[in-house]
């Protein structure tokens, strides 16, 4: 059983165990890595991994939450094509996806959950992934009653307040603001260039909104493809409480102004931020300055602002 110790750029410690040794030349030819996020206690983990391998997924990476590594050694010995990424501390879901991208060997990374049933990818689907070159292709999701879930997330402003409307995907290529429940096939290179999920926004809801708005403001594409279908026994309950995560999301997305060919976060936006999101004046100003510097560093990557993203979304529907 091979073991690799590493840390991310943000000092997230983890260990990767299991899997067959793959040299650099072979690794670069792998087209897709399947990443499994884990929640709850699976009754038959061995059978789950066996089904994935039978479906043709040759590079499987299971992200193991801190403190839940009791069966990894036996599983890695029984399933030589599965690697296990052992987290050493509690992390947000977005961080788990981020670190998976570092260890993935494929050009594309298919993120699923351990309580989902998936199908293998047809040649047509794999060809479509390469041809489209999208940041993320999200699946249709059915519940245990085979009902389609509303997984196409559409942004809208109502009386100056942001609303995200979950819709049932209606056609091939239905756009979505972000991938439902983090599930989808990501273009690994584009994901890295986009900055991935912000670990400083721990709330799953605001973390996904931040990723989605940034992706669309920077010109990336996220859509739903009916050829990609999963069944899920779990429907996440989204907590949209405007907490500390919301404050950072608000600054990075809703406060950014785009003009000509660049974005900025003008000081004139600070009063509205401080009044709408609360927090002490000193802490609010420190956060504002931090995000202002981030916007300045990335100002030429923006193609539009959040208001324009939403206006175009509404105009196209």
C-alpha positions as CSV (number, residue, x, y, z in Angstrom):
1,X,0.0,0.0,0.0
2,X,1.6,3.3,-1.1
3,X,1.4,6.4,1.1
4,X,1.9,10.0,0.1
5,X,2.0,12.9,2.6
6,X,1.2,16.4,1.5
7,X,-0.2,19.8,2.3
8,X,-2.1,22.2,0.1
9,X,-1.0,25.8,-0.4
10,X,-3.3,26.8,2.4
11,X,-1.6,24.3,4.8
12,X,-4.3,21.6,4.6
13,X,-2.6,18.4,5.7
14,X,-3.6,15.1,4.2
15,X,-2.3,11.7,3.3
16,X,-3.0,9.6,0.2
17,X,-2.9,5.9,0.6
18,X,-3.5,2.9,-1.7
19,X,-3.7,2.8,-5.5
20,X,-1.3,1.4,-8.0
21,X,1.8,3.3,-8.8
22,X,1.3,5.2,-12.0
23,X,4.3,6.9,-13.7
24,X,4.1,10.4,-15.1
25,X,3.7,9.3,-18.7
26,X,0.7,7.0,-18.0
27,X,-0.8,9.5,-15.6
28,X,-0.9,12.3,-18.2
29,X,-2.9,10.0,-20.5
30,X,-5.7,9.4,-18.0
31,X,-8.8,11.2,-19.1
32,X,-11.0,11.1,-16.0
33,X,-10.7,10.8,-12.2
34,X,-13.8,9.9,-10.2
35,X,-13.8,11.7,-6.8
36,X,-16.0,10.4,-4.0
37,X,-17.1,12.7,-1.2
38,X,-18.3,10.9,1.9
39,X,-21.2,11.6,4.3
40,X,-22.9,9.4,6.7
41,X,-21.9,5.7,7.2
42,X,-22.0,3.5,4.2
43,X,-23.2,0.0,4.9
44,X,-21.2,-1.7,2.1
45,X,-18.3,0.5,1.0
46,X,-16.5,-2.4,-0.6
47,X,-19.4,-3.1,-2.9
48,X,-19.7,0.6,-3.7
49,X,-16.1,0.8,-5.0
50,X,-16.5,-2.5,-6.8
51,X,-19.4,-1.1,-8.8
52,X,-17.5,2.0,-9.7
53,X,-14.6,0.0,-11.0
54,X,-17.0,-2.3,-12.9
55,X,-18.5,0.8,-14.6
56,X,-15.0,1.5,-16.1
57,X,-13.7,4.2,-13.7
58,X,-10.1,3.4,-13.6
59,X,-8.9,6.2,-11.3
60,X,-11.0,6.5,-8.2
61,X,-10.1,8.9,-5.3
62,X,-12.2,8.7,-2.1
63,X,-12.0,11.7,0.2
64,X,-12.1,10.5,3.8
65,X,-13.2,12.9,6.5
66,X,-11.0,13.4,9.6
67,X,-11.5,10.7,12.1
68,X,-13.2,8.2,9.8
69,X,-10.2,6.2,8.5
70,X,-10.9,2.9,10.4
71,X,-11.6,0.8,7.3
72,X,-9.2,2.4,4.8
73,X,-6.4,-0.1,5.1
74,X,-8.6,-3.1,4.3
75,X,-10.4,-1.3,1.5
76,X,-7.2,-0.2,-0.1
77,X,-5.9,-3.8,-0.1
78,X,-9.1,-5.1,-1.6
79,X,-9.4,-2.4,-4.3
80,X,-6.0,-1.7,-5.8
81,X,-7.4,0.9,-8.2
82,X,-8.9,3.1,-5.5
83,X,-6.9,5.7,-3.7
84,X,-7.9,7.2,-0.3
85,X,-7.3,10.9,0.6
86,X,-7.2,11.1,4.4
87,X,-7.9,14.5,5.7
88,X,-6.3,15.3,9.1
89,X,-8.7,18.1,10.1
90,X,-12.2,19.1,9.5
91,X,-12.6,21.0,6.2
92,X,-15.3,22.6,4.2
93,X,-16.7,20.7,1.2
94,X,-15.2,23.1,-1.2
95,X,-11.7,22.5,0.3
96,X,-12.3,18.8,-0.2
97,X,-13.0,19.4,-3.9
98,X,-9.9,21.7,-4.2
99,X,-7.5,19.2,-2.7
100,X,-9.0,16.4,-4.8
101,X,-8.0,18.4,-7.9
102,X,-4.4,18.4,-6.7
103,X,-4.4,14.6,-6.5
104,X,-6.5,13.8,-9.5
105,X,-4.7,12.3,-12.5
106,X,-7.4,13.0,-15.1
107,X,-8.0,15.9,-17.3
108,X,-11.6,15.8,-16.1
109,X,-12.7,15.2,-12.5
110,X,-16.1,13.7,-11.8
111,X,-17.2,14.6,-8.2
112,X,-20.0,12.5,-6.7
113,X,-21.1,11.4,-3.2
114,X,-20.9,8.0,-1.6
115,X,-24.8,7.8,-1.4
116,X,-25.3,8.3,-5.1
117,X,-25.7,5.8,-8.0
118,X,-24.0,6.8,-11.2
119,X,-23.7,5.3,-14.7
120,X,-20.6,4.8,-16.7
121,X,-19.6,7.5,-19.2
122,X,-20.3,6.7,-22.9
123,X,-17.8,7.5,-25.6
124,X,-20.2,10.2,-26.9
125,X,-20.3,11.8,-23.4
126,X,-16.5,11.8,-23.1
127,X,-16.1,13.3,-26.6
128,X,-18.6,16.0,-25.7
129,X,-16.6,16.9,-22.6
130,X,-13.5,17.4,-24.7
131,X,-15.3,19.3,-27.4
132,X,-17.2,21.7,-25.1
133,X,-14.4,22.7,-22.9
134,X,-16.7,23.8,-20.1
135,X,-15.6,24.5,-16.6
136,X,-18.2,22.1,-15.2
137,X,-20.9,19.8,-16.6
138,X,-23.5,19.0,-14.0
139,X,-25.8,15.9,-14.1
140,X,-29.5,15.5,-13.9
141,X,-30.3,14.2,-10.4
142,X,-33.2,11.9,-9.5
143,X,-34.4,11.1,-6.0
144,X,-35.4,7.6,-4.7
145,X,-38.8,8.0,-6.4
146,X,-37.1,8.7,-9.8
147,X,-38.3,12.3,-9.7
148,X,-36.1,14.9,-11.3
149,X,-34.8,17.4,-8.7
150,X,-34.6,21.2,-9.4
151,X,-30.8,21.4,-9.9
152,X,-30.4,24.2,-12.4
153,X,-29.7,27.3,-10.2
154,X,-30.8,30.6,-11.7
155,X,-29.8,33.9,-10.1
156,X,-32.3,36.8,-10.0
157,X,-32.6,40.2,-8.2
158,X,-35.9,41.0,-6.6
159,X,-36.2,44.5,-5.1
160,X,-32.3,44.7,-5.1
161,X,-32.1,41.4,-3.2
162,X,-30.4,38.4,-4.7
163,X,-32.5,35.3,-5.1
164,X,-31.4,31.9,-6.4
165,X,-34.2,29.9,-8.0
166,X,-33.8,26.1,-8.3
167,X,-35.3,24.9,-11.5
168,X,-35.7,21.5,-13.2
169,X,-33.4,21.4,-16.2
170,X,-35.5,21.9,-19.2
171,X,-33.2,21.2,-22.1
172,X,-29.7,20.1,-23.2
173,X,-27.2,22.6,-22.0
174,X,-29.4,24.2,-19.4
175,X,-27.2,26.7,-17.6
176,X,-26.7,26.6,-13.9
177,X,-25.1,29.1,-11.6
178,X,-23.2,26.4,-9.8
179,X,-23.2,22.5,-9.7
180,X,-25.9,21.2,-7.3
181,X,-24.4,19.6,-4.2
182,X,-20.9,20.1,-5.7
183,X,-21.6,17.2,-8.1
184,X,-20.4,17.4,-11.7
185,X,-17.6,16.8,-14.1
186,X,-15.0,19.5,-13.8
187,X,-12.4,20.5,-16.3
188,X,-9.4,20.3,-13.9
189,X,-7.3,23.0,-15.6
190,X,-10.1,25.5,-15.8
191,X,-11.1,24.7,-12.2
192,X,-7.5,25.6,-11.1
193,X,-7.4,28.7,-13.1
194,X,-10.8,29.8,-11.8
195,X,-9.5,29.7,-8.2
196,X,-11.7,26.8,-7.2
197,X,-13.9,27.0,-4.0
198,X,-12.9,29.7,-1.4
199,X,-11.9,27.9,1.8
200,X,-12.5,31.2,3.7
201,X,-16.3,30.8,2.9
202,X,-17.1,27.7,5.0
203,X,-20.9,27.8,4.4
204,X,-21.7,25.4,1.6
205,X,-24.4,27.7,0.2
206,X,-22.4,30.9,0.0
207,X,-19.3,28.9,-1.0
208,X,-21.1,27.5,-4.1
209,X,-22.6,30.9,-4.9
210,X,-19.2,32.5,-4.7
211,X,-17.7,29.8,-7.0
212,X,-20.6,30.1,-9.5
213,X,-20.7,33.9,-9.7
214,X,-16.9,34.1,-10.1
215,X,-17.0,31.5,-12.8
216,X,-19.6,33.4,-14.8
217,X,-18.1,36.8,-14.2
218,X,-14.7,35.4,-15.4
219,X,-16.3,34.0,-18.6
220,X,-16.5,30.2,-17.7
221,X,-19.5,28.0,-18.5
222,X,-21.4,25.7,-16.1
223,X,-24.3,23.7,-17.5
224,X,-26.5,20.6,-17.0
225,X,-26.3,17.7,-19.4
226,X,-29.2,15.2,-19.4
227,X,-26.8,12.5,-20.7
228,X,-25.2,12.6,-17.3
229,X,-27.6,11.1,-14.7
230,X,-27.2,10.3,-11.1
231,X,-29.6,9.0,-8.4
232,X,-29.3,10.4,-4.9
233,X,-30.8,9.3,-1.6
234,X,-29.9,12.6,0.0
235,X,-31.3,16.1,-0.7
236,X,-29.1,18.8,1.0
237,X,-30.8,21.5,3.0
238,X,-29.4,24.8,1.9
239,X,-28.7,27.2,4.8
240,X,-28.8,30.7,3.3
241,X,-28.3,32.5,6.6
242,X,-26.4,35.8,5.9
243,X,-23.5,35.0,8.2
244,X,-19.8,35.7,8.1
245,X,-19.5,33.7,4.9
246,X,-22.1,35.9,3.3
247,X,-20.1,39.0,4.1
248,X,-17.1,37.8,2.1
249,X,-19.4,36.6,-0.7
250,X,-21.1,40.0,-0.8
251,X,-17.8,41.8,-1.3
252,X,-16.3,39.4,-3.8
253,X,-19.3,39.3,-6.0
254,X,-22.2,41.7,-5.4
255,X,-20.0,44.7,-4.6
256,X,-17.6,44.4,-7.6
257,X,-18.0,47.0,-10.4
258,X,-17.0,46.2,-13.9
259,X,-16.2,49.0,-16.4
260,X,-14.5,48.9,-19.8
261,X,-12.1,45.9,-19.5
262,X,-11.6,45.6,-15.8
263,X,-13.2,45.3,-12.4
264,X,-12.7,47.2,-9.2
265,X,-14.1,47.4,-5.7
266,X,-14.4,51.2,-5.1
267,X,-14.3,52.6,-1.6
268,X,-17.8,54.0,-2.2
269,X,-19.1,50.5,-1.8
270,X,-17.9,50.2,1.8
271,X,-20.9,52.0,3.5
272,X,-23.4,49.7,1.9
273,X,-21.4,46.7,2.8
274,X,-21.0,47.7,6.4
275,X,-24.7,48.6,6.7
276,X,-26.1,45.5,5.0
277,X,-23.9,42.8,6.4
278,X,-23.2,44.0,10.0
279,X,-20.0,43.4,11.9
280,X,-17.7,45.9,13.6
281,X,-16.4,48.8,11.7
282,X,-12.7,47.9,12.1
283,X,-13.3,44.2,11.1
284,X,-15.5,45.3,8.2
285,X,-12.9,47.7,6.9
286,X,-10.1,45.1,7.2
287,X,-12.1,42.5,5.2
288,X,-13.0,45.2,2.7
289,X,-9.4,46.1,2.1
290,X,-8.5,42.4,1.8
291,X,-11.1,41.7,-0.9
292,X,-10.3,45.0,-2.6
293,X,-6.7,43.9,-3.1
294,X,-7.9,40.5,-4.4
295,X,-10.2,42.3,-6.9
296,X,-7.3,44.5,-8.0
297,X,-5.0,41.5,-8.5
298,X,-7.6,39.8,-10.7
299,X,-9.2,42.9,-12.3
300,X,-8.5,41.8,-15.9
301,X,-10.0,38.4,-15.4
302,X,-13.5,39.8,-15.0
303,X,-15.6,39.9,-18.1
304,X,-18.7,41.2,-16.4
305,X,-20.2,41.9,-12.9
306,X,-22.8,40.0,-10.9
307,X,-25.6,42.3,-12.0
308,X,-24.8,41.7,-15.6
309,X,-24.6,38.0,-15.1
310,X,-28.1,38.0,-13.7
311,X,-29.5,40.4,-16.3
312,X,-28.2,38.2,-19.1
313,X,-29.6,35.1,-17.4
314,X,-33.1,36.6,-17.2
315,X,-32.9,38.0,-20.8
316,X,-32.0,34.5,-22.2
317,X,-34.8,32.7,-20.5
